[in-house]
Amino acid sequence: PVMDGITAVTIIRSDPVLKKIPVIAMTAGATKTIIDELLAAGMTDYITKPFNKNQLEDLLLKHHKP
C-alpha cells in the first residue's frame, strides 16, 4: 500500500465533507495498544482478522445511518 490506515483516516478526518463518515479499521494486529492507536487516530471502529461474514455485517449495520 501507498498509505497506511492511520495516515488515511487523518486525511479523511481533515476534510469537512468526509469528516463524519464511518471509517472501520481492518487489522490482524489486535493488541489493546494498536486498537487504542487506531481509535485515537479517528477510526470509528475496528474488526480483527480473521473475521466471518456475520461479524462484518453486524459491524457495518452498527454504523449504518440511513
C-alpha positions in Angstrom: 0.0 0.0 0.0 1.0 3.6 -0.6 -0.6 4.8 2.6 -1.3 3.2 6.0 -4.7 3.4 7.6 -3.7 6.0 10.2 -2.5 8.4 7.6 -5.6 7.7 5.5 -8.0 8.4 8.4 -6.1 11.5 9.4 -6.6 12.9 5.8 -10.3 11.8 5.8 -11.0 13.5 9.2 -9.3 16.7 8.0 -11.9 17.1 5.1 -15.1 18.7 6.3 -17.2 16.8 3.8 -15.8 13.4 4.8 -15.2 14.1 8.5 -18.3 12.3 9.8 -18.3 9.2 7.6 -17.6 5.9 9.4 -14.1 4.5 8.9 -13.6 1.0 10.1 -10.1 -0.4 10.5 -9.4 -4.0 9.5 -6.4 -5.3 11.3 -4.6 -8.5 12.2 -2.8 -6.7 15.0 -5.4 -6.7 17.7 -3.5 -5.7 20.7 -5.0 -3.1 23.0 -2.2 -0.6 22.1 -2.9 -0.9 18.4 -6.7 -0.6 18.8 -6.3 2.4 21.1 -4.0 4.0 18.4 -6.5 3.3 15.6 -9.4 4.8 17.6 -7.3 7.8 18.7 -6.4 8.5 15.1 -10.0 8.8 14.2 -11.2 5.3 13.2 -14.9 4.8 14.1 -14.4 1.2 14.9 -12.3 -1.9 14.0 -12.6 -5.5 13.1 -9.8 -8.0 13.6 -8.8 -10.7 11.1 -9.8 -13.4 10.7 -13.5 -12.5 10.8 -16.6 -14.0 9.3 -19.3 -12.6 7.2 -21.8 -12.2 10.1 -19.3 -10.3 12.2 -18.6 -7.9 9.2 -22.3 -7.5 8.5 -23.0 -6.8 12.2 -20.3 -4.1 12.3 -21.4 -2.4 9.1 -25.1 -2.4 10.3 -23.9 -0.9 13.6 -22.6 2.1 11.8 -25.1 2.4 9.0 -27.2 5.5 9.2 -30.0 5.6 6.5 
